[in-house]
Amino acid sequence: MTPGSSDAVAVTFTPSGRRGQVARGTTVLDAARGLGVDLDSVCGGRAICGHCQVTVGARPGTDANPDRLAPPGPTERDFDGARPLADDHRLGCIATVVDDVVIDVPAASQVHRQVVRKAVGNVTIDLDPVVRAHHVEVAVPTLDDQRGDLERLEEALAREWDLADLAVAPAALAALQPALAAGDHAVTVAIRDGEVIVAVWPGFVDRLFGLAVDIGSTTIAGHLCELASGQVLASGGRMNPQMAWGEDLMSRVSHVMMHDDGQERLTGAVRQALAELAEQLCDQADVSVEDVLEVVVVGNPIMHHLFFGLDPRPLGTAPFALTTTRALDWPAREVGLAVLHPAARVHAPPCIAGHVGADAAAMVLADGPHRANEVTLLVDVGTNAEIVLGNRHRLLAASSPTGPAFEGAQVSSGQRAAPGAIERVRVDRDTLEPRLRVIGSDLWSNQDGFAEAIATTGITGICGSGIIEVLGQLFLAGVIAADGTIVDPTGAGTSPRIVDHGRTLAYRLHDDPVIEVTQQDVRAIQLAKAALHAGCRLLMDRLGVDQVERVHLAGAFGSHIDPTHALLLGLVPDCAVEHVTSVGNAAGNGAVMALLSRRARREVATVTGRIEKVETATEAAFQEHFVAAMALPHGTSPTPHLAAAVDLPATTATGPQRTASGRARRRNRGDRARRPATDTPTAPHDQEAPHAAHQ
């Protein structure tokens, strides 16, 4: 065909803008391939998959007349493929061009399209999975053709998909002849990275599956995804069974140090839990677990090493050396996941440094501080808090050993989030009477129907978000002084909520069962929050900033912390309240991105290499920052943003003097700023968060 001849027609594709001339009667799919347009097709143009749907568009000089394509024939009119044909859509593999035309390729028909996965947070993903399906028809063997079936398959892939020099996995080679026989020589093959044939099925298959897993020290959370569409089919989690050997990471490392079979036990436990989670998610989505071809795993360095069977002991002592910081890509069967497809592989993004692992790298990938101009503090609040600070110019990272207090451990009535756990608290600043809400009900305790709503669960304890809120509320009410001491703000012992335990006081939050906030509880939270805040301050020192512009709270627990209460306790440095936000399970979101996008894998590898690690365990300034951060909200740093949002009490750093019996002396109620009793001092943040289990 000569451009400009009577047999040539002009074709323009949107949104790519690619244009050119093709022979009249060319299919839209062939025109797209010839012009390098991103138009999907799994079946190779056989009108089976329905992935190549397009519409006729318009631009100046070319209208949207559908007659610019040949009229639909019986194949399109009666199409009953894997993806139904939408109204006004045409099959690109069937529709032929008869006049100058503008072809619009919808997002759903683009190979490398962007999707927003709301099931794991509002994460935008450029779909480009590492494993893709290709349908081909393979030549039938004859006596005159002595080639093997693999060679005929390779010929078909080269002819129909321009794929050459492919390796083949043993499992795929073993499945080839049975699949050809069952499919009448029409098969679908899965190819990883455009290089390796990893699976073969008879007939047409366009649904391939993968798992994204965040192995936390407390819980293991997973998402089952369809690779081609990016759809999250099922999500779930389970407790990390390694907790039987210690709630904190160092306890598990100590177990490995002290027992010859310690590493084997811990590794076996987490691998079995992940295999069971895979089966659970596949059952939930009615998918065969043997069809899972790709897994992305993220976790802190100790979880990472134990899952991959690497020695975690060097992470227990300085200089906290990792076995490797590079990304890992292993056969699934090598890490105890034999329940998956025989050719399934497990990928882990790079770790950043000792105690800042692949989970932190995935968190950065999902939240994107390296793509922002504002100085952003990204914090995953957990047993071992990961902290990242910076913007597109520079990023720093650290870990801080907060311990399990935020998750209910080391707190007298603490528990993990479950139905019956107190998750929200408000305390009247004049009467000291509490209102509370528990997981399992949307009602507050002073609302009609509350007792009936919790009849099946009762009130069983207080979870992490409830602990944060009750301490913040008691600080506002003057029950907790700035140094963390529980005092009687009336000075007269008139409130039944203030309970004398001899040397210390406690606050009675609930009567039946008895749930109290004790002095020991306050100290446990102070120690945890001071460690977190000190880690943030170290990074700010290194970056040379006194303020952060945004604070993003990540992780299952961080996602349920009320921003104002986080600032009240000084969990994080002072920041405008409206700029302290939850970003969900960012590590899990990053794992999903790495599962569905090769571009995301390249991005996380690049950004991880830029991040500067600050080691809190060896920084002399950490102790100084830690001591100052023990006070509420902080001993030395001003909190102008918090003061603008909340009527803070006029407490001193040391609180009131105590008598020998332990009772606080009477203090003048005018010593603290008074405000009318209201539902909450944090009205903009008093909207009820959805109930969900914290990590």
Buried (B, 14 or more C-beta within 10 A) or exposed (E): EEEEEEEBBBBBBBEBEBBBBBBBEBBBBBBBBBBEBBBBBBBBBBBBBBBBBBBBBBEEEBBBEEEBBBEBEEEBEEBEBBBEBEEEBBBBBBBBBBBBBBBBBEEBBBBEBEBEBEEBBEBEBBBBBBBBBBBBBBBEBEEEEEEEBBEBBBBBBBEBBEBEEBEBBEBBBEBBEEBBEEBEBBBBBBBBEBEBBBBBBBEBBBBBBBBBBBBBBBBBBBBBBBBBBBBBBBBBBBBBBBBEBBBBBBEBBBBBBEEEEBBEBBBBBBBEBBBBBBBBBBBEBEBEBBBBBBBBBBBBBBBBBBBBBBEBBBBBEEEBEBBEBBBBEBBBBEBBBEBBBBBBBBBBBBBBBBBBBBBBBBBBBBBBBBEBEEBBBBBBBBBBBBBBBBBBEBBBBBBBBBBBBBBBBBBBBBBBBBBBBBBBBBBBBBEBEBBBBBBBBEBBBEEEEBEEBBEEBEBBBBBBBBBBBBBBBBBBBBBBBBBBBBBBBBBEBEBEBBBEEEEBBBBBBBEEEEBBBBBEBBBBBBBBBBBBBBBBBBBBBBBEBEEBBBBBBBBBBBBBBBBBBBBBBBBBBBBBBEBBEBBBBBBBBBBBBBBBBBBBBEBBBEBBEBBBBBBBBEBEEBEBBBEBBBBBBBBEBEBEBBEEBBBBBEBEEEBBEBEEEEBBEEBEEEEBBEEEEEEBBBEEBBEEBEBEBBB
